[in-house]
Amino acid sequence: MDELAAVAEGVASTNSRLEKIRYVAEYLRALSDEDLPRALRFLSGRPFAPGDPRRLAVGHVSLREAVIEASGWDPETVRLCIREVGDIGEAIGLLMHGKTENKPLSLAEAERLYAELARARRAEQKENLLRECFSSYRPLTLKYFVKVITGDLRIGLQEKMLEEAVAEAAGTSPARVRQAIHRTGDLAETALAARRGQLEQISPHLFRPVDFMLARPIASAAEVPDPAGWLVEDKYDGIRAQAHVADGRAALFSRGFAEVTAAFPELVAALERLPGSAILDGEIVAWREGRVLPFSALQQRLARKEVPLFLPLETPVAFIAYDLLLRDGRDLLDEPIEARRAELERLLATGGEPLLIAPQFTATSQEDLNRLFDEARARGNEGLVLKRRGSRYEAGRRGGAWLKWKQPLATLDVVITAAEQGHGKRATVLSDYTFAVRAGDRFVNVGKAYSGLTDEEIRELTERLRELAVARAGPVLLVRPEIVLEVAFNGVQKSARHESGFALRFPRIVRWRRDKRPDQIDDLDRVREIYEKQALASQR
């Protein structure tokens, strides 16, 4: 862990992408087979492997209390340091200078400590363990030990750079490494296979989610010059999910690789009845009387460890399958879409609700596409997904073999109330914006967006927001509400996180409204009106 910390400092100290990759590749090349997976997990900001159910529920309060005890600094000094530095890992490293035993920390010992933290249930247990760590190990090592706990090293090391470093260390191409990672979802496993010359032997694993294939957005049928070359499906407003099935066991994973099995017991029961083993790609939707309900109807099903008996009756759901990635141990990712579809239809031939197959359509003209789009919208769906005939399943890619065409639910004019620095190439600018609507003479937050502006607009906006800053809360810059944005979104949902009581779903910036003043933006009544229209639609 000491050497990893030194490498991370070297990566953070240079703006050169190639230098960052070289630093990491040299480090990885010298590691043992046992330490290589550990190092890659930690450099990715993860204490455990993808799919590992363990979680580090360690909050800033526990970290702060532990460093107060270990360092002897008074609470106010510690709070001030954390606030001014803006990164709790870096602050702890600074606070512990001259106050530790400077013991070395190996990657294996760091792994053991993370496991012990994950097992600890009470805050007191976690703080005692952290205090011992902070008193024992070198300050620079502690800085990165804590950064792994918080999940972000903030050294400008993107996942793609790590993949390239793995390739360079193993003497292979980044493309081969990337393709293998998408199949397993595990950079560490891929690195070992690359080192051993076994990348071609990697295939998807049951109950470990594969990277989802992504669709490139289009704005109209005019962007599809050859409609006959595509298979067409509705784009559903639900939760993208992978269903893994084998030997009477089933699990569901969302886009972020989080397991959501417990929230949908009726889907799990139906999946467990499927023969053989399989990995299905599809969408979990709220479903009643043959129709998809708005996403807001799904909200009460999410993040539940247990589902009350009445909930499946109040909010019935379905799994709409539209691809098959693995069948009885056979990897289907490189099979053409038509072959995968045929296998999927055979698997679900005797099914029915709540396991459905997405209907497929064909088009011969852009007029056909426009008609299919209107019909999808009339069915309550977001729009269309177009899948190129003959295409393979490109896990983790947005390469253009799939296209998505949808329209936002609405747009709102909002005002920026806070901003954060971005990541990677945007690490030096403010590119993540919290925004609000009017509520009388106040502004109340309804969401956060980070896409839609050009690099030049972001640079200009960063200068302006820094001028408008009124306070800082860790990495968040609070600003006077003067900058107006127009944002598009796919829905409105209830939110306990925001004072407004609402949050926009999938917001993205349409434009910077330089022509509007804060008193001219939309208000909370407009947000509530959109939410109520959604609720009415879900009851039809």
Protein Blocks (a to p, Z undefined) as FASTA:
>chain_A
ZZmmmmmmmmmmpcbfklmmmmmmmmmmmpcfklmmmmmmmmnopabdehiabdcdddfk
lmmmmmmmmnopafklmmmmmmmnopaklmmmmmmgopaghiacdfklmmmmmmmmmmpm
bfklmmmmmmmmmmmmcfklmmmmmmmmnopaonopafklmmmmmmmmnopafklmmmmm
mmnopaklmmmmmmnopmmmpccdehiacddddddddfbfklmmblmlpccddddddddd
ddddeehiacdddfkopafklmmmmlmmmmmmpgcjddddddddddeehiacdfklmmmm
goiabdcfklmmmmccddddfbdfbgghiafklpcfklmmmmmmmmmmmgccfbdcdddd
ddfbfklmmmmmmmmmmnopabdcdddehiacdehiaehpaccddddfbdcddddfbdcd
dehjllmbcfbdcddddehjaccdfbdcfehiafklmmmmmmmmmmmpcbdehjbccddd
fbccddddfbdcddfkbmnlpacehiacfbdcfkbcfklmccfklmmmmmmmmmmmmmZZ
